[in-house]
Amino acid sequence: MAKALRLGAVGSLLAVCLAVSLIVISIRTTLASSQDSLASHRVLERYDVGAGSRDVSVKTLFQDRDGQVWAGTNFGCAVQALSDRPAGFTRVEFERVRRGVRAVAQSDDGSLWFVSSDTLGFRGNSITRFHDGRWEGVEDSNNPLTGIALGDGQPMFQGAEGRVWFADYVAKPVDGLPPLREGEQRLLFPSEDELVCYQNGKWSPRIHLSNLPPSRRNVSAIAGLEDTEGLIWLAGSLGVAQVNRVTMQATVTEPLLGAVSPLSQRGPATRETHPNCIYEDRRGGIWIGASNGWVCRYDKAKGSWERRNLMEFAPEIVESEREFYRLLGGEDLDINAIYQGRDGRVMFGTNRGLFVVNDLSEKPTVYTEANSALPSRDVHCIMEDRDGKIWVGERYGIVVLEP
C-alpha cells in the first residue's frame, strides 16, 4: 500500500532543515501478514527506500542513540525517525553525501559520521559529520584524516564507549615520483594502513599498522570492528590484523591465503578473493565474509581459523542476470553481511540469497525471493536494533523481522 511520506519530527535533524534541503520521497510500506516469514522470523514491516525505483539498494543500516534508523544506499542516505514508524524513511540531501553511503557511525559527543563514495569508487570517498545542527566535511573537523584516501568497503566502524574508528590509507613515497599533493590520488600508488580514533571531541594519534610489532605488516583494510574485549580487527586483501591499542601490538594472519574461486576453472579469469565484511558473534568469535563464497571464523580459545566455502549451495543464477555474472568472469558469491540471532543461528547476507546455518559445518538453508518474503536475493546488510528486531537491507529496500 503506497503512502505519501510525511516529514514528521526527525529528532536532532530539525535544526538542519534550516541549513540543507530535505527531499521527501514516496515510500511504500507493507505491514506483513502473520504468514509472512523469513528464516522462521515473522516479517513485521517492509520499506522501499527508493520510491519505487529498482536501482536503489540499501548498503548499510545504523541505529543512533535516539532510536532513529539510518539507511545508507547507493544513491545517498535516508533516515527513519521514531515518529515516522511505520510510515517510512526521509531521504536526506546534504553537501558531500550525494553519492553512495557505505558506513554510518555515532561518536560519544552525538556526532553522526558518514562515509560515501560513488557506486564504482572511481571518484574516491568523502567523510561528512552532522554535529551541533550543521553538516561539515572532513576538512572542517580539525582532524588528521586524509579523507578521500579511505579504502573500499566499510573503513569506518563503531567502537565501544562512543569511539569511532577510521582505517585510513596513507600514500608512501616512491623513488622518481613526486609526492602526492593534498586531495590527489594515483592509481596503484603504494600505501600503508593507519588507524585513527575520534572520542571525547578529540582525535587520537595515528596508529601506523606497519610499525606495530611483532608482524609489522599491512593488510589493506576493507572492513573493521572493535570487539567486546577492546581489540581492533581489520580485514583486508593482505590478511586480518588483530590490534591491541593498549599494548600497541598487532598480529596479522592470512585466513584467506590461497582461497580462490572454486568455479574459476569455468571462466577465463580467476577472481581475487578478498574480505567484504567482519563480524563478532555472541560468543566472541570473529567472522570474515569474503568474495568467491568464502567464510572464515576465528576461535579465540583455540587461536585458529576455520574456513568454509558456500559456493556449492548457491542457488542457480536467474536468466536475467547470467550475462552480468558472465561479464564479471564467473558465478561469484559475495558474502556481504553476517549476523547471529538470539537462537544461535548464523545468517549470511549474500548476492545470491540469505544463507542460514546452525553451525558452519552444516548445509545451509538458502532464502531468496522465490521461497521467502525477500524482495530480492541480493542481501547487503543485517542489523539488530535495540528492541531485538532484525533489519535486512537488500537490493530493493528493507525487511524487518521480529526477534
N, C-alpha and C positions, 0 to 999 in steps of 0.2 A: 504494500500500500504506500503510495507516494505521499510524502508530506513536505510542505514548504518549511524550510529550516528557519527558525527564529534565532535572533542573536542571543537573547537571554543574558544572564549575568555570567561572565566568564572570569569570575574571581579577580585575580590581580591584573587581568588583561584589560579591565575597564580603563585604566589610565592610558593604555596605548592607543585607544580609539581616537584620542586627540592628535596623536602623532603619526599614525600609519593608517592605511585603509584596510578594512576587513571585508573580504568578498564573501557574501552569503551564497552558498551553493545549495542546490536542491539535494536532499539526502533521502534515500529510500531505506526505511527501517521496517523490518518484518519481525513481529513477535511470533516466535515459532510455536507450533502446537506441541503437546506433550509427547507426541510420537516422534518428533524430530530429535535425532541424537547423532552424536559423533564420538566414536571410541567409548561408548557406554556412558557418555555425559549428555544430559539433555541440553538442547540449544535454547538459550534464553533470548538472544537478540541477534540480528544481522544488520550490518551497516554497509552501505555503499558510499564510500567516501569520494567517489569520482563523479557524482551527479549523473550516473548513467553511462559515463564513458568507460569503455572496456580497456583503456590504456593506462588507468591509474592503479598502481599496485601499492599495497601497504608494506613498507620495508622494515619499519621498526615501530615498537609500541613502548610507551613510558607513562607511568602514573606519578604525578607530582604529589607534594605533601598535602595539597588541598583536595586531593582525590580526582583532579582533572586528568583525563587520559589524552595523551598526545599521540597522533599517528603521523609518522614520517613517511611520505610517499615519494615516488619517483618524480613528482611534479610539485613538491613543496610540502607544507605541513598543515595539519588540521587539529583542532582541539575540541574536546567534548567537555563542557562544564557540567558540574553536578546538576544544575538547574535544567540542562538540556536533555537529560536522560528521560525516556529513551528516544528523544527526537532525532539526535544525530550529532554531527560534527560541523564546526565552523572552520572554514579554510582561512588561514592567516597569511596575509601577504605582507612581507616586510623586507626591507632592503637587505640584500646579500643572501636571502634564503628564497630565491625564486626558482631554485633547481631542486634536485632530489635531496631529501633529508635522510641521512643514514644512521644518525645517532642522536639521542637526546639524554641529558643528564641534569641534575639539580644539585647545586652546592649548598653548604650549610648557611650561607647568607641569603638563601632564597633565590639566587640567580638561576635561570634556566639557560642551558647551553645547547647549541645545535651545530652539528657538522653536516654540511651539504656539499653536493657536487653535481655536475651534470650526469646524465644517465650512463654515458660511456666512460666518464672520468677523464676526458681529454682536456677539460678546462680547469683542472685542479680542484681544490677544496677550499671552502671558506668556513670560518667559525663565527657564530653570532651569539651574543649574550643578551637576555632580557633581564634588566636589573633596574630597580627603583623607577619603574614605569616607563622605561625607554629601552630601545634597541641600540646596541652598539656592536661594531665589528671588532675583530680580534686586535686590530691595530689601535683601537681606542681603550683597550682594557689594561694597559700598562703591564703587559705580560711578556714572557720570554719565548712564546711560541713563534714559529716561522709561518704558521697559518696554512698557506696553500701546500706546504710540503708534507702535510699529514698523509699517511698511506691509504691504500684502498681498504675496503671492509668497514669495520667499526673501531677506529683507532682511539675514540674517546669512550670511557666507560665509568660507571658509577662505583665509588668506593664506599667504605664504611665512614660513619661519623661526618657525613657531608663532604667527603673528599671527591673530587672529580679528577680523573687521570687522563692524560693525553700521551699517546705513544707517537712521538714526533720523528720525522726523518731529518737528518742534517747532512747536507751535501759535504762530501770530503774533497779536498783539493786534489787536482790531477796535474801531474807534470806536463807542461806545454799548453795547458788550457787556462784561460783567465778565470779568476774566481767568479762565482755567481753573484750577480747584483740582487738587491732586495726585490722580491716578487718574481724573479726569473726562474724558469725551470729548464732542465735539459734532459732529454731522453737518455736513459741508461746511465745517468750520472751516478757514480758511487755514493752511497750514503750509509749512515750508521744510525741505529735506534737510540733514542733518548726518551726518558720518562720525565714528565713534568706534572706536578700536582697543584691543584688550587684548593685552598681551605682557609677558613677564617679571614677571607678577604686578601689573602697573600698567596704568592706563587713560591713553591719550593724551588731550591736549586735544581738545576738539571742533573739527572742521573744518566751518565753515559754507560749504556749497557756493555759495550765492548771494553770498558775499563774495569768492570767488576770481576774480581776473582771468584771461583777458580777458572771459569771457562774462557772469559774474555772474548766472547763471540757475539755475532749479530744474529738476529732471527728474521729481520724484515717483517716487522709486526703487522698483522692483518686484523687481529682481534685480541682483546684482553679482558681481565677481570681481577678484582681483589676478593680473595676467598674469605671464609669465616675466620681463618686464623691470621688474617692480615697479610698474607703472602700475595704478591703480584704475579700473575701469569700472563705471558704474551705468547700468542701462537702466530707463527709466520712461516713463510716459504722455506726458511733455513732451519727451522726447528721450533721447539717450545721452551721458553725461558721461565724458570721459577726464581723470582727476585725477592729477597728478604731485605726490606727497606730499613730494618733496624741494624742488621749486621753488614749491610751493603755488600752482600754476596749474591751471585747468580749462578744457577745451574741450568745448562742447556742440554736437552735431549732431542732425539730425532725420531719420534714415533712413526712418522710418515716416510722415512727413508726407504727408497725402493718401491713405494706404493704407487704403481702406475695403474692406468685403467685396465681392468680385466678384459675389456672389449676392444683394446687398442688394435688387436690384430684384424679387426673388421674394417678399419679405416686406414687412410693413407698416413695419418699422423697420430702420434702418441701425445695425449694431452697431459700437461703437467698437473701433478696432484698438489693441492695447496689447501690450507685451512680456510673455512668460511666463518666459523663461529666457535666460541668456547663457553663452557657452562659448568657450574658446580652443582652436584646433586645434593639430596637431603642428607646423605651420609658423608659428605665432604669429598666425594670422588670428582675428579676433573675430567670433563669430556671435551673432545675435539671433533667437530663435524667438518668434513672436508669435501673436496670435489672427487669425482670418479667413484662415488659410493662409499668412501672410507669413513669409518667411525673409530675413534680411539678413546679408551678410558684409562685414567691413571689411578691406581690404588696406592694411597699414601702409606698404608701399613706395610705393603709389600715393596713399595718403591719401584713399581714396574708398570708398564703399559700393556693393555690388552687391545688388540686390533681386529676389526672385522669389516668385511665388505658386504654392503646390502644390495649391490647391483643386480644380483640374480633374482631378487624378489621384486624388482621394479616392474610395474605394470607396462603393458605394451604402449608404445607411443601412438597417440591418436593420429589419424591420417593427415589432419590439417597442420600438424606440427612436424611431420617427418622431414620435410625439406629443411626446416630451420635447424634441426639436430644434425642433418647431413652436412650442412654448411659449417657447423661447429666442429665437425670431424668425428662424430660418433654419437652413440646413445648415452649421453652423460647423465649422471645422477649427482646433483649437488645437495649436500646436507646443509641447509641454511639455518636451522634452529634446533635446539634441544631443550626439552623440559621434562621434569619428573613430577608426576602428580602425587597427591596425598596417598594414593593407593599403591605407590611404589612403581607403577608402570612408567616407562620412558617413551616419550614421543619425539620423533624426528620429523621436523618440517623440511620437505624436500621439494624440488621442482617437478616431482612425479608422484606426489601423494604424501599423506601423513602416515608414517610408519610407527607402529606401537608394539613394544615388547615388554615382557616381564623381566627378562634377562637378556643380555647381549648375545648369549649363545643360542637363543631360541629363534624359531622362524617368526618374523614379524607379521602382524596383520596390517594391511595397507588400505587406507581410505582415500577415495577420490570422489569427484563429482558424480561418478557412475554408481557408487554404492553407499553414499553418505550425504550429510547436509552441507558438505563443502561446495561452494560455488565453482571452484576450480581445483585442480590437483597441484597447483603451484603455490606452496606454502613458504612464506618468507620469515615469519617471526612468531613467537609464542610468549605470552606474558601472563603471570598470575597477579591479579590485583589484590588490594589489601583485604577484600572480602572473600578471597579464595577463588573467585571466578577466573576462568581460563579464557584469555583472549587470543584468537588465532588470526594473524594477518596474512592475507593471501592476495592473489592477483586481482580479484575484483572487489575486495573490501575486507570486512572483519566479521568473524563469527565468535560470539560469546557463549561459553559453556558454563553450566553450573559445576561446582566443585565435585 
